C-alpha cells in the first residue's frame, strides 16, 4: 500500500512545482527607463529653449532588452 493516495501525491507534486516556480527568478523586459528619462529631459529642454517654435510631433523609441533568468532556462542567472 502506498504511503500517499494518488490525489495526495498529485497535490504534493503541484505544491512542489509551485514552490519551484516561486523561487525561480523570472525573465523580464528592461524597457530602457534611463534612456526614456534622458530623452524626455532633452526634449523638454529643447522645447523650453525654443518656446516660440512649433514642431511636428516626434516619436522616440527607446532600446529594450530581455533580461534572461531561470524562467527561460538559464539556471543561475539573475541571482
Contact map, one row per residue, 1 for C-alpha under 8 A:
1110000000000000000000000000000000000000000000000000000000000000000000000000000
1111100000000000000000000000000000000000000000000000000000000000000000000000000
1111100000000000000000000000000000000000000000000000000000000000000000000000000
0111111110000000000000000000000000000000000000000000000000000000000000000000000
0111111110000000000000000000000000000000000000000000000000000000000000000000000
0001111111000000000000000000000000000000000000000000000000000000000000000000000
0001111111100000000000000000000000000000000000000000000000000000000000000000000
0001111111110000000000000000000000000000000000000000000000000000000000000000000
0001111111111000000000000000000000000000000000000000000000000000000000000000000
0000011111111100000000000000000000000000000000000000000000000000000000000000000
0000001111111110000000000000000000000000000000000000000000000000000000000000000
0000000111111111000000000000000000000000000000000000000000000000000000000000000
0000000011111111100000000000000000000000000000000000000000000000000000000000000
0000000001111111110000000000000000000000000000000000000000000000000000000000000
0000000000111111111000000000000000000000000000000000000000000000000000000000000
0000000000011111111100000000000000000000000000000000000000000000000000000000000
0000000000001111111110000000000000000000000000000000000000000000000000000000000
0000000000000111111111000000000000000000000000000000000000000000000000000000000
0000000000000011111111100000000000000000000000000000000000000000000000000000000
0000000000000001111111110000000000000000000000000000000000000000000000000000000
0000000000000000111111110000000000000000000000000000000000000000000000100000000
0000000000000000011111111000000000000000000000000000000000000000000000000000000
0000000000000000001111111000000000000000000000000000000000000000000000000000000
0000000000000000000111111100000000000000000000000000000000000000000001100000000
0000000000000000000001111110000000000000000000000000000000000000000011100000011
0000000000000000000000011111000000000000000000000000000000000000000111110000000
0000000000000000000000001111100000000000000000000000000000000000011111110000000
0000000000000000000000000111110000000000000000000000000000000000011110000000000
0000000000000000000000000011111000000000000000000000000000000001111000000000000
0000000000000000000000000001111110000000000000000000000000000001111000000000000
0000000000000000000000000000111110000000000000000000000000000111100000000000000
0000000000000000000000000000011111110000000000000000000000000111100000000000000
0000000000000000000000000000011111111000000000000000000000000000000000000000000
0000000000000000000000000000000111111100000000000000000000000000000000000000000
0000000000000000000000000000000111111110000000000000000000000110000000000000000
0000000000000000000000000000000111111111000000000000000000000100000000000000000
0000000000000000000000000000000011111111100000000000000000000000000000000000000
0000000000000000000000000000000001111111110000000000000000000000000000000000000
0000000000000000000000000000000000111111111000000000000000010000000000000000000
0000000000000000000000000000000000011111111100000000000000000000000000000000000
0000000000000000000000000000000000001111111110000000000000000000000000000000000
0000000000000000000000000000000000000111111111000000000000000000000000000000000
0000000000000000000000000000000000000011111111100000000000000000000000000000000
0000000000000000000000000000000000000001111111110000000000000000000000000000000
0000000000000000000000000000000000000000111111111000000000000000000000000000000
0000000000000000000000000000000000000000011111111100000000000000000000000000000
0000000000000000000000000000000000000000001111111110000000000000000000000000000
0000000000000000000000000000000000000000000111111110000000000000000000000000000
0000000000000000000000000000000000000000000011111110000000000000000000000000000
0000000000000000000000000000000000000000000001111111100000000000000000000000000
0000000000000000000000000000000000000000000000111111110000000000000000000000000
0000000000000000000000000000000000000000000000000111110000000000000000000000000
0000000000000000000000000000000000000000000000000111111000000000000000000000000
0000000000000000000000000000000000000000000000000011111100000000000000000000000
0000000000000000000000000000000000000000000000000000111110000000000000000000000
0000000000000000000000000000000000000000000000000000011111000000000000000000000
0000000000000000000000000000000000000000000000000000001111100000000000000000000
0000000000000000000000000000000000000000000000000000000111110000000000000000000
0000000000000000000000000000000000000000000000000000000011111000000000000000000
0000000000000000000000000000000000000010000000000000000001111100000000000000000
0000000000000000000000000000000000000000000000000000000000111110000000000000000
0000000000000000000000000000001100110000000000000000000000011111000000000000000
0000000000000000000000000000001100100000000000000000000000001111100000000000000
0000000000000000000000000000111100000000000000000000000000000111110000000000000
0000000000000000000000000000111100000000000000000000000000000011111000000000000
0000000000000000000000000011110000000000000000000000000000000001111100000000000
0000000000000000000000000011110000000000000000000000000000000000111110000000000
0000000000000000000000000111000000000000000000000000000000000000011111110100110
0000000000000000000000001111000000000000000000000000000000000000001111111111110
0000000000000000000000011110000000000000000000000000000000000000000111111111110
0000000000000000000010011110000000000000000000000000000000000000000111111100000
0000000000000000000000000110000000000000000000000000000000000000000111111100000
0000000000000000000000000000000000000000000000000000000000000000000011111110000
0000000000000000000000000000000000000000000000000000000000000000000111111111100
0000000000000000000000000000000000000000000000000000000000000000000011001111100
0000000000000000000000000000000000000000000000000000000000000000000011000111111
0000000000000000000000000000000000000000000000000000000000000000000111000111111
0000000000000000000000001000000000000000000000000000000000000000000111000001111
0000000000000000000000001000000000000000000000000000000000000000000000000001111
